[in-house]
C-alpha cells in the first residue's frame, strides 16, 4: 500500500489553502448551452446506434457472440480482453501490470484487425456521449459545479468528479470541439485558459539537474524532440514547417522521449514510432510505404539509410535508447538510479515541495511520482495565489477550475489586461522566488475565447500584448 503525507507545515498549508481555493472555483461553476447539449446528446445517440448496428454485422462480432457464454457487452474491457487473447489467441501488443493483454486504443490499433477500426470509432463517440450526459446529469440550472479533489491521487495531483472536468476529450479535435462547444463563461465574459509549458520536464530538471536538459530548456534555439527525431529516423535535415517532419517530431516527443522519461523501453517505443506515427507495417518494408515526406515516403528514406524492416528499426532503437540515457541525459540517468537506491534503503521518497511518499513502488514510479506531484504543486501554488489576489482586489473575474497543468478563468473583459499581467507575474516570477529549488525558467501559454464565446472558440493570445 502506498502512503502519502505532507511532511512539512508548508506542504500541509498548500493543501489546506488549495482545497479552499478549489472549493471557491467549484462554487462559481461554468455556464452551459443546454439547448446545444441536449441536441448533441440526441444526435450522437443516433450515430452510436448506427455504428453499433454495423459492428453487429461484422465477422468479428459474430465470432465474439458465438464464443461468448453470455450476452456480449461490447463496452466491457474484460470481455473484449478475453475474446481477443483467450479465444482468438492473439498476441497482446502490450500488457497490464497483472500480465493481462491491454485493450486501449493503441493496443487495439496494433492488432491490425479492420473490424476493430469500426469498434474504436464507436468507443470514441460513446465516450463523447457519456461526457455530455454527465454534464446534463450534474448541471444545476444550466451551471456545472465540478468537484476538485486533492486527497485521492497517490502522486499528490488533483482529480475531478461530478462531472470529471479533467476528462474532457483533448486529443481528438472533433470530439474536443463538440464537448467544449457546450461550455461558456458568464454573460459578457470570456474564458481564459492558462497552461504551463513543459512543466513536468522543467520540474524534472530541478530534481536531476542534468546539464544537457537544462540547456535544452534555457536555449530556445535548441529542440530536444527535433534532435531525437533526427537520430531515430536518421534524418540529415529537418524542417518542422513541413507536415511530415512535424509529425516525426511529434512521434519522437510522444512516442519516445516522454515514454522513456516515464519508464517505457525501446521495444514498446518501436511499435509506436514505426507503426502508429510512421504508418509502416511490421515485417519487411518496400518503397512507397508509410508517412509521406518531402520528395518521397518514410520507407524510402529509411531503406536508403539501411533500415529495411521493422526488426531492423527496433534493433536500431535499442542503441538510441542506450545513447539517450548514457550520453544525452547521463546525469538524469544517474539521478534515477541514486533515487532508487535511496528508496530501497529508507522506504520513502521526499518531494522538493515538502511531501513524502512511501510504500511498495517500482523503479519508474519512484522516479516519476516526485516530478508529477511537484509539477502539480507549482500549478496549485499559482492557483492559490491568484485566488488570494482576486479576492483581495475584488475582481469580477473568477477562477473556475484546473485541468492538469492549466488554470481556467472566467474573465471580465474590463479586467483582462490586469488578469494577464498578474497571471504572468505569479506563475513565472513569484513562484520561483517562493520556491528557491526552481532553477530553470517557467513558461506559460494562454488561449482566450471571444466575449460570450464558447470554450471551443478560444484562440492563442500573447502575454506581451497585454
C-alpha positions as MATLAB code, in Angstrom:
seq = 'XXXXXXXXXXXXXXXXXXXXXXXXXXXXXXXXXXXXXXXXXXXXXXXXXXXXXXXXXXXXXXXXXXXXXXXXXXXXXXXXXXXXXXXXXXXXXXXXXXXXXXXXXXXXXXXXXXXXXXXXXXXXXXXXXXXXXXXXXXXXXXXXXXXXXXXXXXXXXXXXXXXXXXXXXXXXXXXXXXXXXXXXXXXXXXXXXXXXXXXXXXXXXXXXXXXXXXXXXXXXXXXXXXXXXXXXXXXXXXXXXXXXXXXXXXXXXXXXXXXXXXXXXXXXXXXXXXXXXXXXXXXXXXXXXXXXXXXXXXXXXXXXXXXXXXXXXXXXXXXXXXXXXXXXXXXXXXXXXXXXXXXXXXXXXXXXXXXXXXXXXXXXXXXXXXXXXXXXXXXXXXXXXXXXXXXXXXXXXXXXXXXXXXXXXXXXXXXXXXXXXXXXXXXXXXXXXXXXXXXXXXXXXXXXXXXXXXXXXXXXXXXXXX';
ca = [
       0.000    0.000    0.000;
       1.320    3.434   -0.941;
       1.093    6.057    1.803;
       1.270    9.795    1.288;
       1.569   12.637    3.768;
       2.508   16.322    3.800;
       5.798   16.150    5.702;
       6.230   19.870    6.396;
       3.911   22.669    7.625;
       4.313   24.425    4.253;
       3.152   21.275    2.451;
       0.098   20.966    4.697;
      -0.740   24.651    4.249;
      -0.539   24.294    0.454;
      -3.133   21.510    0.538;
      -5.317   23.359    3.051;
      -5.323   26.583    1.051;
      -5.653   24.623   -2.197;
      -8.806   22.887   -1.005;
     -10.343   26.249   -0.123;
      -9.395   27.890   -3.427;
     -10.676   24.962   -5.481;
     -13.900   24.924   -3.461;
     -14.496   28.552   -4.420;
     -13.900   27.637   -8.076;
     -16.368   24.775   -7.693;
     -18.946   27.129   -6.209;
     -18.527   29.554   -9.126;
     -19.090   26.871  -11.778;
     -19.197   27.158  -15.556;
     -22.198   28.014  -17.728;
     -23.577   25.594  -20.335;
     -25.622   25.929  -23.504;
     -28.344   23.456  -22.539;
     -30.139   23.546  -25.910;
     -26.925   22.651  -27.710;
     -26.056   19.998  -25.113;
     -29.378   18.162  -25.382;
     -29.340   18.364  -29.175;
     -25.833   16.888  -29.361;
     -26.728   14.041  -26.995;
     -29.603   13.108  -29.284;
     -27.501   13.371  -32.462;
     -24.639   11.297  -31.030;
     -27.062    8.702  -29.666;
     -28.343    8.098  -33.210;
     -24.798    7.932  -34.564;
     -23.708    5.408  -31.911;
     -26.691    3.161  -32.615;
     -25.990    3.294  -36.348;
     -22.343    2.331  -35.823;
     -23.298   -0.418  -33.369;
     -25.662   -1.967  -35.921;
     -22.860   -2.005  -38.494;
     -20.500   -3.602  -35.980;
     -23.038   -6.298  -35.029;
     -22.953   -7.486  -38.661;
     -19.171   -7.967  -38.787;
     -17.465  -11.366  -38.707;
     -15.526  -10.157  -35.657;
     -18.674   -9.570  -33.608;
     -20.416  -12.754  -34.807;
     -17.389  -14.776  -33.693;
     -17.369  -12.903  -30.378;
     -21.084  -13.566  -29.845;
     -20.802  -17.223  -30.862;
     -17.923  -17.881  -28.456;
     -19.456  -15.980  -25.534;
     -21.040  -17.846  -22.621;
     -23.485  -14.990  -22.029;
     -24.654  -11.745  -23.560;
     -21.869   -9.755  -25.173;
     -21.231   -6.285  -23.762;
     -19.023   -4.593  -26.334;
     -18.123   -1.902  -23.791;
     -16.670   -4.408  -21.319;
     -12.838   -4.362  -21.432;
     -12.772   -7.722  -19.633;
     -14.994   -9.421  -22.230;
     -13.002   -7.918  -25.096;
      -9.703   -8.901  -23.493;
     -10.866  -12.495  -23.027;
     -12.146  -12.769  -26.601;
      -9.011  -11.308  -28.213;
      -6.345  -13.083  -26.221;
      -8.030  -16.266  -24.972;
     -10.497  -17.136  -27.737;
      -8.759  -15.708  -30.801;
      -5.363  -16.333  -29.145;
      -3.849  -13.118  -30.477;
      -0.509  -11.952  -29.115;
      -1.094   -8.896  -26.880;
       0.801   -5.833  -28.151;
       1.136   -4.697  -24.528;
       0.153   -5.986  -21.092;
      -1.040   -4.547  -17.802;
       0.856   -4.873  -14.506;
      -1.034   -8.103  -13.848;
       0.062   -9.534  -17.196;
      -3.310   -9.185  -18.962;
      -3.439   -8.036  -22.579;
      -4.324   -4.369  -22.940;
      -7.449   -3.205  -24.784;
      -6.758    0.521  -25.037;
      -6.807    2.341  -28.375;
      -3.089    1.966  -29.072;
      -3.136   -1.773  -28.336;
      -6.237   -2.406  -30.474;
      -4.815   -0.462  -33.409;
      -1.622   -2.506  -33.180;
      -3.583   -5.745  -33.723;
      -4.326   -4.667  -37.290;
      -7.908   -6.015  -37.432;
     -10.094   -3.893  -39.779;
     -13.272   -4.501  -37.753;
     -11.578   -3.008  -34.707;
     -11.343    0.343  -36.526;
     -15.139    0.460  -36.509;
     -15.162   -0.654  -32.873;
     -12.779    2.178  -31.901;
     -14.972    4.688  -33.722;
     -17.952    3.504  -31.665;
     -15.945    3.828  -28.457;
     -14.878    7.359  -29.358;
     -18.430    8.556  -29.968;
     -19.727    6.687  -26.913;
     -17.150    8.383  -24.676;
     -18.180   11.789  -26.014;
     -21.822   10.926  -25.443;
     -21.058    9.833  -21.870;
     -19.249   13.101  -21.138;
     -22.210   15.152  -22.379;
     -24.695   13.009  -20.456;
     -22.632   13.516  -17.304;
     -22.812   17.250  -17.909;
     -26.597   17.031  -18.203;
     -26.926   14.938  -15.066;
     -24.685   17.145  -12.905;
     -25.775   20.631  -14.062;
     -27.857   22.826  -11.791;
     -29.900   25.454  -13.624;
     -27.517   25.256  -16.564;
     -24.353   25.606  -14.443;
     -21.754   22.881  -13.883;
     -20.037   22.730  -10.486;
     -17.238   20.130  -10.888;
     -15.607   18.844   -7.705;
     -11.801   19.067   -7.441;
     -10.048   16.678   -5.043;
      -6.564   16.836   -3.527;
      -6.643   13.629   -1.484;
      -7.246   10.802   -3.969;
      -4.241   10.623   -6.328;
      -1.103    8.978   -4.939;
       1.241   11.401   -6.722;
      -0.477   14.354   -4.969;
      -2.012   15.518   -8.238;
      -5.642   16.587   -8.276;
      -8.665   14.694   -9.536;
     -12.157   15.772  -10.505;
     -15.653   14.306  -10.396;
     -19.351   15.122  -10.612;
     -18.570   15.544  -13.508;
     -14.901   14.823  -14.200;
     -13.821   18.195  -15.585;
     -10.369   16.767  -16.342;
     -11.719   14.028  -18.626;
     -12.928   16.254  -21.447;
     -11.655   14.833  -24.787;
      -8.463   16.580  -25.794;
      -6.575   14.537  -28.388;
      -9.378   14.089  -30.904;
     -10.129   17.524  -32.350;
     -13.701   16.663  -33.399;
     -14.693   15.280  -30.000;
     -12.913   18.089  -28.159;
     -14.779   20.742  -30.130;
     -18.182   19.051  -29.662;
     -17.782   18.927  -25.876;
     -16.167   22.327  -25.382;
     -18.808   23.966  -27.548;
     -21.245   23.340  -24.659;
     -19.199   25.366  -22.116;
     -19.412   29.153  -21.789;
     -18.353   31.990  -19.480;
     -20.872   34.131  -17.658;
     -22.734   36.568  -19.929;
     -20.469   39.373  -21.108;
     -17.322   37.491  -20.063;
     -14.556   35.434  -21.700;
     -12.907   32.096  -20.918;
      -9.137   32.242  -20.404;
      -7.063   29.060  -20.203;
      -3.515   29.472  -18.888;
      -1.234   26.490  -19.435;
       2.251   25.863  -18.045;
       4.527   24.783  -20.891;
       6.510   21.539  -20.439;
       6.029   21.818  -16.686;
       6.983   18.254  -15.786;
      10.147   18.449  -17.903;
      11.146   21.692  -16.158;
      10.368   20.383  -12.676;
      12.225   17.163  -13.518;
      15.307   19.235  -14.357;
      15.091   20.755  -10.859;
      15.400   17.238   -9.444;
      18.105   15.655  -11.588;
      19.856   18.911  -12.664;
      21.059   17.343  -15.907;
      23.158   19.991  -17.670;
      22.063   18.951  -21.157;
      18.374   19.030  -20.198;
      18.801   22.464  -18.625;
      20.486   23.669  -21.815;
      17.511   22.464  -23.864;
      15.157   24.333  -21.541;
      17.091   27.604  -21.420;
      18.331   27.842  -25.021;
      15.354   28.494  -27.291;
      17.432   27.720  -30.391;
      17.640   24.069  -29.303;
      14.909   21.455  -29.739;
      15.188   18.160  -27.881;
      12.363   16.462  -29.808;
      13.767   17.523  -33.169;
      17.221   16.184  -32.269;
      15.826   12.845  -31.108;
      13.626   12.575  -34.228;
      16.644   13.110  -36.456;
      18.521   10.366  -34.611;
      15.638    7.876  -34.647;
      14.746    8.334  -38.318;
      18.328    9.090  -39.424;
      17.378   12.423  -40.942;
      20.077   14.626  -42.479;
      17.949   17.784  -42.441;
      14.820   18.819  -40.595;
      12.158   21.436  -41.319;
       9.241   21.174  -38.895;
       7.203   23.547  -41.062;
       6.804   20.602  -43.477;
       3.903   18.419  -42.210;
       5.728   15.089  -42.494;
       8.697   16.306  -40.464;
       6.398   17.910  -37.912;
       4.721   14.517  -37.475;
       8.095   12.839  -36.911;
       8.944   15.432  -34.266;
       5.643   14.656  -32.520;
       6.492   10.962  -32.859;
       9.835   11.473  -31.119;
       8.184   13.556  -28.387;
       5.168   11.344  -27.658;
       6.475    8.001  -28.868;
       9.968    8.020  -27.406;
      11.116   10.949  -25.235;
       8.188   11.091  -22.813;
       7.685    7.297  -22.717;
      11.394    6.971  -21.848;
      11.015    9.541  -19.073;
       8.011    7.607  -17.732;
       9.761    4.232  -17.778;
       8.973    2.634  -21.138;
      11.624    0.824  -23.155;
      12.708    0.626  -26.766;
      10.561   -2.319  -27.943;
       7.325   -0.616  -26.894;
       8.547    2.646  -28.382;
       9.467    0.982  -31.690;
       5.902   -0.051  -32.449;
       4.566    3.427  -31.735;
       7.289    5.174  -33.737;
       7.156    2.924  -36.792;
       3.528    1.776  -36.989;
       1.425    4.435  -35.260;
       3.329    7.575  -36.243;
       5.245    6.350  -39.278;
       2.318    4.354  -40.708;
       4.649    1.454  -41.533;
       3.792   -2.245  -41.212;
       5.611   -4.836  -39.167;
       7.837   -7.025  -41.321;
       9.938   -6.015  -44.326;
       9.414   -2.600  -45.879;
       9.032   -1.746  -49.544;
       9.467    1.619  -51.300;
       6.418    3.884  -51.166;
       5.277    2.866  -47.681;
       4.388    4.937  -44.650;
       4.284    8.622  -43.903;
       4.723   10.937  -46.862;
       7.750   13.191  -46.589;
       9.131   15.922  -48.787;
      10.050   14.141  -52.009;
       9.054   10.606  -51.051;
       7.883    8.269  -48.312;
       9.304    7.339  -44.935;
      10.145    3.799  -46.059;
      12.174    5.180  -48.981;
      14.299    7.243  -46.637;
      14.774    4.534  -44.012;
      15.679    1.906  -46.620;
      18.296    4.282  -48.074;
      19.770    4.531  -44.554;
      19.934    0.759  -44.099;
      16.721    0.242  -42.110;
      14.787   -2.167  -44.321;
      12.391   -3.766  -41.826;
      10.552   -3.311  -38.553;
      13.069   -5.612  -36.856;
      15.989   -3.552  -38.105;
      14.295   -0.376  -36.903;
      13.699   -1.932  -33.469;
      17.319   -3.065  -33.175;
      18.447    0.426  -34.114;
      16.202    1.929  -31.446;
      17.929   -0.124  -28.742;
      21.217    1.649  -29.391;
      19.386    5.008  -29.460;
      17.867    4.227  -26.069;
      21.325    3.417  -24.688;
      22.682    6.682  -26.082;
      19.663    8.610  -24.762;
      20.473    7.684  -21.165;
      24.229    7.101  -21.232;
      25.201   10.150  -23.298;
      22.390   12.634  -23.927;
      20.966   12.643  -20.373;
      23.557   10.780  -18.319;
      23.092   12.858  -15.148;
      19.339   12.303  -15.328;
      20.043    8.573  -15.551;
      22.439    8.789  -12.590;
      19.769   10.574  -10.523;
      17.184    7.880  -11.326;
      19.476    5.143  -10.044;
      20.550    7.027   -6.919;
      16.915    7.873   -6.168;
      16.043    4.181   -6.484;
      18.870    3.165   -4.142;
      17.768    5.700   -1.524;
      14.191    4.445   -1.712;
      15.343    0.843   -1.260;
      17.346    1.909    1.797;
      14.777    4.140    3.514;
      11.421    3.055    2.052;
      10.224    6.519    1.098;
      10.867    9.427   -1.263;
      10.667   13.104   -0.331;
       9.435   15.799   -2.691;
      11.057   19.193   -3.156;
       7.672   20.636   -2.172;
       7.754   19.117    1.319;
       5.694   15.954    0.770;
       6.674   12.337    1.374;
       5.514    9.143   -0.340;
       6.200    5.634    0.955;
       5.155    2.024    0.362;
       5.734   -0.507   -2.435;
       6.699    1.192   -5.682;
       8.525    0.286   -8.878;
      11.595    1.974  -10.334;
       9.596    4.121  -12.749;
       7.127    5.160  -10.036;
       9.882    6.236   -7.658;
      11.332    8.496  -10.331;
       8.065    9.802  -11.836;
       5.867   10.445   -8.813;
       8.024   13.229   -7.290;
       8.199   15.035  -10.647;
       4.472   14.696  -11.410;
       3.460   15.675   -7.893;
       5.785   18.652   -7.638;
       4.714   19.895  -11.080;
       1.107   19.934   -9.917;
       2.137   21.728   -6.718;
       3.561   24.517   -8.891;
       0.147   24.890  -10.506;
      -1.648   24.638   -7.143;
       0.576   27.310   -5.580;
      -0.197   29.598   -8.521;
      -3.928   28.830   -8.262;
      -3.950   29.672   -4.533;
      -2.042   32.911   -5.069;
      -4.294   34.023   -7.919;
      -7.332   33.242   -5.775;
      -5.868   35.343   -2.960;
      -5.190   38.335   -5.240;
      -8.564   38.003   -6.936;
     -10.380   38.221   -3.601;
      -8.143   40.969   -2.198;
      -8.602   43.189   -5.269;
     -12.288   42.234   -5.618;
     -12.058   41.111   -9.227;
     -15.225   40.428  -11.161;
     -13.228   37.692  -12.901;
     -13.293   34.253  -11.282;
     -11.186   31.116  -11.208;
     -13.446   28.248  -12.291;
     -11.201   25.181  -12.465;
      -7.972   23.493  -13.469;
      -7.042   20.688  -15.833;
      -3.649   19.019  -15.379;
      -1.162   21.877  -15.995;
      -3.699   24.603  -16.812;
      -5.904   27.081  -14.964;
      -9.326   28.154  -16.298;
     -10.527   31.706  -15.569;
     -13.885   33.360  -16.291;
     -12.653   36.863  -17.193;
     -14.429   40.196  -17.186;
     -13.152   41.955  -20.370;
     -12.572   45.201  -18.430;
     -10.100   43.310  -16.209;
      -8.366   41.318  -18.946;
      -5.173   43.405  -19.021;
      -4.823   43.223  -15.246;
      -5.573   39.499  -15.150;
      -2.998   38.718  -17.849;
      -0.264   40.735  -16.121;
      -0.936   39.200  -12.713;
      -1.083   35.657  -14.115;
       2.255   36.162  -15.893;
       3.889   37.514  -12.735;
       2.516   34.929  -10.335;
       3.256   31.855  -12.450;
       6.672   32.789  -13.822;
       8.149   35.264  -11.306;
       6.549   34.942   -7.874;
       6.591   31.129   -7.812;
      10.375   30.747   -8.424;
      11.003   33.420   -5.784;
       8.876   31.489   -3.280;
      10.442   28.105   -4.114;
      14.201   28.544   -4.464;
      14.642   24.979   -5.729;
      13.185   26.032   -9.103;
      16.396   26.517  -11.088;
      15.002   26.775  -14.634;
      12.704   29.403  -16.177;
       8.981   28.664  -16.210;
       6.780   29.494  -19.193;
       3.031   29.797  -19.674;
       0.773   29.961  -22.708;
      -2.739   31.368  -22.923;
      -5.871   30.851  -25.012;
      -8.850   33.196  -24.871;
     -12.431   32.917  -26.130;
     -14.366   35.881  -27.561;
     -16.826   37.704  -25.310;
     -19.775   35.306  -24.858;
     -17.887   32.731  -26.927;
     -17.667   29.032  -26.065;
     -14.571   27.218  -24.836;
     -14.271   25.685  -28.313;
     -13.716   29.145  -29.804;
     -10.641   30.092  -27.774;
      -7.526   31.207  -29.636;
      -3.890   31.718  -28.655;
      -3.047   35.120  -27.167;
       0.353   36.505  -26.180;
       1.069   37.909  -22.745;
       3.318   40.612  -24.174;
       0.267   42.089  -25.914;
      -1.182   42.972  -22.526;
];
